């Protein structure tokens, strides 16, 4: 009922707005202007959003809220100079308004004028009570300007102002990782615990750094301390689940993810993670169930759509798998493993042309993905077109000249094509790169274990014979 009343009000406001476009005069209060602005912006009617802002500013020329809305409307229309102009005039009138300064800095950043944005944000620091957010914005500007060291210092200041600032914590860890300082930063995070051993956030953040460093057992211990201090700390349970996944302890991961759901309710991300854990445990029906739940909660979650498709693929439900692979690709066309999975499924149902197109796209997106070249070339090998399979493997080697799997597969294709001499030459290259991986050759082509010349070469490169 309340929703119907709200809809009626917005319809009445739209009617009044349309009458003003025809020359009529109507008085709007600020809340009505904001409601119309939000309605138009939500539907990407940016010109209309700008018009209602202009009407509002005529009525309330000194309203900071309306000036900010107008500047955002201009930004949405990519009219950055005009947005900066009205903000500059407003700042001259109200130089100590932090929201005006922050908005100006945001627009400068959009124009890639990052150092100018930093200077404006420093002005905002002097007059704002939300110093953590401003330090965070300064960090982002420095980061976008490729000055990671200055970004790190800004993020640290944001965290010192507010230990719970998730954005600053995340970006700080990212910058430390990029600069190779992540391990050295453990002391920085440890000092929060030293100053307050009962800080659940201190232990939690230490766990995040351990996880990023691949020290998952230490990460789990840190998360457990955080949970001992704060029993309903759902984020710690979720991240502990991720650490268990990295250790291959999938049942423990499931328990952690389920606790997260118990504490904060269902979410697409948590259901997706539960699906991943079930898939690793080979409980495909349960994995499928949770991937579907994740995709239902978020129809733009391409990884969830792919998860559904992958489970169906593993169950040999090829046509259903193709449907979901296409959904994932539509949402995110830049992931080569989506195209690779689609190529395989299309091949399984006999859609050869579609399969080849998908393989080609996978190779364009991920030329360093060895599986693309192995699977794509195998398609031609299975049809007896050895020259084409060899051509593709050669293309793969051009992109990945030190990948032994491609050399060993070349051996199989050359021998199948009757080119033993070339095959033995590629065998030597593979053995030099990685002797142990020569088993891949026998797994692919078991009959080669009867080839004495081939076995003799392998024995020559056997480590104990050197």
C-alpha positions in Angstrom: 0.0 0.0 0.0 2.8 2.4 1.0 4.6 1.5 -2.3 1.5 2.4 -4.3 1.3 5.7 -2.5 5.0 6.4 -3.3 4.4 5.5 -7.0 1.4 7.8 -7.2 3.4 10.7 -5.7 6.3 10.2 -8.2 3.7 10.1 -11.1 2.2 13.3 -9.9 5.6 14.9 -9.7 6.5 13.7 -13.2 3.2 15.2 -14.5 4.0 18.6 -12.8 7.5 18.5 -14.2 6.2 17.8 -17.7 3.9 20.8 -17.4 6.9 23.0 -16.5 8.5 21.8 -19.7 5.5 23.2 -21.5 5.9 26.6 -19.9 3.8 26.2 -16.7 5.1 27.2 -13.3 5.1 24.9 -10.3 6.8 25.2 -7.0 8.8 22.2 -5.8 10.3 21.7 -2.4 13.8 20.3 -2.2 12.7 16.8 -1.3 10.5 16.7 -4.4 13.4 17.9 -6.6 15.6 15.2 -5.1 13.0 12.5 -5.7 12.6 13.5 -9.4 16.4 13.7 -9.8 16.8 10.1 -8.5 13.9 8.9 -10.6 15.4 10.3 -13.8 19.0 9.3 -12.9 18.0 5.7 -12.1 16.6 5.5 -15.7 19.6 7.3 -17.2 17.4 10.3 -18.2 20.3 12.6 -17.5 19.1 15.6 -19.4 15.8 15.6 -17.5 17.8 15.2 -14.2 19.8 18.3 -15.2 16.5 20.2 -16.0 15.0 19.5 -12.6 18.3 20.6 -10.9 18.2 23.9 -12.8 14.6 24.4 -11.7 15.7 23.6 -8.1 18.6 26.0 -8.1 16.4 28.8 -9.4 14.2 28.2 -6.3 17.1 27.5 -3.9 20.2 29.2 -5.2 22.3 28.5 -2.1 21.4 24.9 -1.6 24.7 22.8 -1.5 22.7 19.6 -2.0 21.2 20.9 -5.3 24.6 22.2 -6.5 26.1 18.8 -5.9 23.2 17.1 -7.7 23.6 19.4 -10.7 27.3 18.8 -10.8 26.7 15.0 -10.8 24.1 15.4 -13.6 26.7 17.3 -15.7 29.3 14.5 -14.9 26.8 11.9 -16.1 26.5 13.9 -19.3 30.3 14.1 -19.5 30.2 17.9 -19.3 33.1 18.0 -16.9 34.1 21.6 -17.4 30.7 22.9 -16.6 30.5 20.8 -13.5 33.9 22.2 -12.3 32.7 25.7 -13.1 29.6 25.6 -10.9 31.5 23.9 -8.1 34.2 26.5 -8.3 31.6 29.3 -7.9 29.9 27.5 -5.1 33.3 27.0 -3.3 33.9 30.7 -3.5 30.7 31.3 -1.6 31.2 28.4 0.8 34.9 27.6 0.9 34.6 25.4 4.0 32.0 23.0 2.6 33.8 19.6 2.4 31.2 18.0 0.1 31.8 20.6 -2.6 35.6 20.1 -2.3 35.3 16.3 -2.5 33.0 16.5 -5.5 35.4 18.8 -7.3 38.3 16.4 -6.5 36.3 13.4 -7.8 35.7 15.2 -11.1 39.4 16.1 -11.4 40.2 12.4 -10.9 37.7 11.5 -13.7 39.7 13.9 -15.9 42.9 12.1 -14.8 44.1 15.3 -13.0 45.1 13.3 -10.0 47.6 15.6 -8.3 45.2 18.5 -8.5 42.5 16.3 -6.9 44.9 15.5 -4.1 45.5 19.2 -3.4 41.7 19.8 -3.2 41.2 16.8 -0.9 43.9 18.1 1.4 41.9 21.3 1.7 38.8 19.1 2.5 40.8 17.4 5.3 41.0 20.7 7.1 37.2 21.2 7.3 35.8 17.6 7.3 35.0 15.3 10.2 35.2 12.3 7.9 39.0 12.3 7.6 39.1 8.5 7.0 37.1 8.8 3.8 39.2 11.7 2.6 42.5 10.0 3.2 41.0 7.0 1.3 40.1 9.3 -1.6 43.7 10.7 -1.5 45.0 7.2 -1.6 42.9 6.3 -4.7 44.1 9.5 -6.5 47.8 8.6 -5.8 47.2 5.0 -6.8 45.6 6.1 -10.1 48.6 8.3 -10.6 50.9 5.2 -10.2 52.4 6.6 -7.0 51.9 3.5 -4.8 54.2 4.7 -2.0 52.1 7.9 -1.4 48.9 5.8 -1.8 50.2 3.4 1.0 50.8 6.3 3.3 47.3 7.8 2.7 45.6 4.4 3.2 47.5 3.9 6.5 46.2 7.3 7.7 42.7 6.3 6.8 43.0 3.2 8.8 44.5 5.1 11.7 41.4 7.2 11.7 39.1 4.2 11.3 40.3 0.7 11.7 37.0 -0.6 10.1 37.5 1.2 6.8 37.2 -1.8 4.5 38.1 0.1 1.3 41.4 1.4 2.8 42.3 -2.0 4.2 41.7 -3.7 0.9 43.6 -1.1 -1.2 46.5 -1.0 1.2 47.0 -4.7 1.0 46.8 -4.5 -2.8 49.4 -1.7 -3.0 51.7 -3.5 -0.5 51.4 -6.6 -2.7 52.2 -4.7 -5.9 55.3 -3.1 -4.3 56.5 -6.3 -2.8 56.1 -4.9 0.8 53.3 -7.2 2.0 55.4 -9.5 4.2 57.3 -6.5 5.6 54.0 -4.9 6.6 53.1 -7.7 9.0 54.6 -5.6 11.8 52.3 -2.7 10.9 49.2 -4.9 11.3 50.7 -6.6 14.4 51.0 -3.2 16.2 47.2 -2.9 16.2 47.0 -6.2 18.2 49.9 -5.1 20.5 48.0 -1.9 21.3 44.7 -3.8 21.8 45.0 -7.6 22.0 41.2 -7.9 22.2 40.6 -6.0 18.9 38.7 -8.4 16.7 39.4 -6.1 13.7 43.1 -6.2 14.4 43.2 -10.0 14.3 40.9 -10.0 11.2 43.1 -7.7 9.2 46.2 -9.7 10.2 44.4 -12.8 8.9 43.8 -11.0 5.5 47.5 -10.3 5.1 48.5 -13.8 6.0 46.0 -15.1 3.4 47.4 -12.8 0.8 50.9 -14.1 1.6 49.7 -17.7 1.2 50.2 -18.4 4.9 46.7 -19.9 5.3 47.2 -21.7 8.5 48.3 -18.5 10.2 45.4 -16.7 8.6 43.0 -19.3 10.0 44.5 -18.8 13.5 44.1 -15.1 13.2 40.4 -15.4 12.1 39.8 -17.8 15.0 41.1 -15.2 17.5 38.8 -12.6 15.9 35.8 -15.0 16.3 36.7 -15.8 19.9 36.5 -12.1 20.6 33.4 -11.4 18.5 31.4 -14.6 18.1 29.1 -13.2 15.4 31.9 -11.8 13.2 30.5 -13.1 9.9 33.3 -11.6 7.7 35.9 -13.6 9.7 33.9 -16.8 9.2 33.7 -16.1 5.4 37.4 -15.3 5.0 38.3 -18.3 7.1 36.3 -20.4 4.6 38.5 -18.9 1.8 41.7 -19.9 3.7 40.4 -23.4 4.2 39.6 -23.6 0.5 43.2 -22.6 -0.3 44.4 -25.4 2.0 42.1 -27.9 0.2 40.1 -28.4 3.4 36.8 -28.2 1.7 34.6 -29.6 4.5 36.0 -27.1 6.9 35.4 -24.3 4.3 31.7 -25.4 4.0 31.3 -25.1 7.8 32.7 -21.6 7.8 30.6 -20.5 4.8 27.4 -22.0 6.4 28.2 -20.1 9.6 28.4 -16.9 7.5 24.9 -17.6 6.1 23.6 -18.3 9.6 24.9 -14.9 10.8 24.1 -12.6 7.9 21.6 -14.4 5.8 21.9 -15.6 2.2 24.1 -13.7 -0.2 25.2 -14.4 -3.8 28.9 -14.4 -2.8 28.5 -16.9 0.1 26.2 -19.2 -1.9 28.7 -19.2 -4.7 31.5 -20.1 -2.3 29.4 -22.9 -0.9 28.9 -24.1 -4.5 32.6 -24.1 -5.1 33.3 -26.1 -2.0 30.7 -28.7 -2.9 32.1 -28.9 -6.4 35.6 -29.6 -5.0 34.1 -32.4 -2.9 32.5 -33.7 -6.1 29.0 -33.3 -4.7 27.8 -31.9 -8.1 24.1 -31.8 -7.3 24.6 -29.7 -4.2 27.2 -27.5 -6.0 24.6 -26.9 -8.8 22.0 -26.1 -6.2 24.1 -23.3 -4.6 25.4 -21.9 -7.8 21.8 -21.6 -9.0 20.9 -19.8 -5.7 23.8 -17.4 -6.2 22.8 -16.6 -9.7 19.2 -16.1 -8.6 20.2 -13.6 -6.0 22.4 -11.8 -8.5 21.6 -12.1 -12.2 24.8 -10.3 -13.1 27.1 -12.8 -11.3 28.9 -14.2 -14.3 31.0 -16.6 -12.2 27.8 -18.1 -10.7 26.4 -18.7 -14.2 29.6 -20.3 -15.2 29.5 -22.5 -12.1 26.1 -23.8 -13.0 27.3 -24.5 -16.6 30.4 -26.2 -15.3 28.5 -28.6 -13.0 26.1 -29.4 -15.9 29.1 -30.0 -18.1 30.6 -32.4 -15.6 27.3 -34.2 -15.5 27.4 -34.4 -19.3 24.3 -32.3 -19.7 25.8 -30.5 -22.6 22.9 -28.5 -24.0 22.0 -27.1 -20.6 25.7 -26.3 -20.0 25.9 -24.4 -23.2 23.0 -22.2 -22.2 24.7 -21.2 -19.0 28.1 -20.8 -20.5 26.5 -18.3 -23.0 25.0 -16.5 -20.1 28.3 -16.1 -18.4 30.0 -15.0 -21.6 27.2 -12.4 -22.2 27.9 -11.0 -18.7 31.7 -11.1 -19.0 33.0 -11.9 -22.5 36.7 -11.4 -21.6 37.4 -14.7 -19.7 39.1 -17.2 -21.9 38.1 -20.2 -19.7 34.4 -19.4 -20.3 35.0 -19.6 -24.1 37.1 -22.8 -23.6 34.3 -24.5 -21.7 31.8 -23.4 -24.3 34.0 -24.7 -27.1 34.3 -28.2 -25.4 30.5 -28.4 -24.8 29.7 -27.3 -28.4 32.0 -30.0 -29.6 30.4 -32.6 -27.4 27.0 -32.0 -29.1 28.5 -31.9 -32.6 28.4 -28.2 -33.2 31.8 -28.1 -34.8 31.6 -24.6 -36.3 30.5 -23.0 -33.0 33.2 -25.0 -31.2 35.9 -23.7 -33.5 34.7 -20.1 -33.1 34.8 -20.4 -29.3 38.3 -22.0 -29.3 39.5 -19.1 -31.5 38.0 -16.5 -29.1 39.6 -18.4 -26.1 43.0 -18.2 -27.9 42.7 -14.5 -28.6 41.8 -13.8 -25.0 44.2 -16.2 -23.3 47.2 -17.2 -25.6 49.1 -18.2 -22.5 46.5 -20.7 -21.5 48.1 -24.0 -22.4 44.8 -25.9 -22.2 43.4 -23.8 -25.1 46.0 -25.0 -27.5 45.9 -28.6 -26.2 42.1 -28.9 -26.5 41.8 -26.9 -29.7 44.5 -29.0 -31.5 43.0 -32.2 -30.2 39.7 -31.5 -32.0 41.6 -31.7 -35.3 43.7 -34.6 -34.2 40.6 -36.6 -33.4 39.3 -36.0 -36.9 42.6 -37.1 -38.4 43.7 -33.7 -39.5 47.3 -33.9 -38.1 48.7 -31.0 -40.1 46.1 -28.6 -38.6 46.6 -30.0 -35.1 50.4 -29.5 -35.5 49.8 -26.0 -36.8 47.8 -25.1 -33.7 50.4 -26.6 -31.3 53.1 -24.6 -33.1 51.0 -21.4 -32.6 50.8 -22.4 -28.9 54.5 -22.8 -28.6 55.1 -19.4 -30.2 53.1 -18.0 -27.3 54.5 -20.4 -24.7 58.0 -21.4 -25.8 58.9 -23.0 -22.4 55.8 -25.1 -21.9 56.8 -28.8 -21.8 53.2 -30.0 -22.3 53.1 -28.4 -25.7 56.3 -30.1 -26.7 55.1 -33.6 -25.6 51.8 -33.1 -27.4 53.8 -32.1 -30.5 55.6 -35.4 -30.3 52.4 -37.4 -30.4 51.0 -35.4 -33.3 54.3 -35.7 -35.3 54.4 -39.5 -34.8 50.7 -39.8 -35.7 51.5 -37.9 -38.9 54.4 -40.3 -39.6 57.1 -37.6 -38.9 59.2 -39.6 -36.4 62.4 -37.5 -36.8 60.6 -34.2 -36.0 58.8 -35.9 -33.2 62.0 -37.1 -31.5 63.5 -33.6 -31.8 60.6 -32.2 -29.9 60.8 -35.0 -27.4 64.3 -33.9 -26.5 63.2 -30.3 -26.0 60.4 -31.5 -23.7 62.8 -33.7 -21.7 65.2 -30.8 -21.2 62.4 -28.5 -20.0 60.7 -31.0 -17.7 61.7 -34.7 -17.6 58.8 -35.8 -15.3 56.1 -34.5 -17.6 57.0 -37.0 -20.3 54.4 -39.2 -18.7 51.8 -36.9 -20.3 53.0 -38.3 -23.7 52.2 -41.9 -22.7 48.9 -40.9 -21.1 47.9 -39.3 -24.4 49.4 -42.0 -26.7 49.9 -45.2 -24.7 51.2 -47.2 -27.7 54.3 -45.0 -27.7 55.6 -47.1 -24.7 56.5 -49.8 -27.3 58.7 -47.4 -29.3 62.3 -48.4 -28.5 63.9 -45.4 -30.1 61.7 -43.1 -28.1 62.4 -45.0 -24.8 66.1 -44.9 -25.5 66.1 -41.1 -25.8 64.0 -40.8 -22.6 66.6 -43.0 -20.7 69.4 -40.7 -21.9 67.7 -37.7 -20.2 66.7 -39.6 -17.1 68.2 -37.6 -14.1 69.9 -40.6 -12.5 71.6 -41.4 -15.8 73.3 -38.0 -16.1 
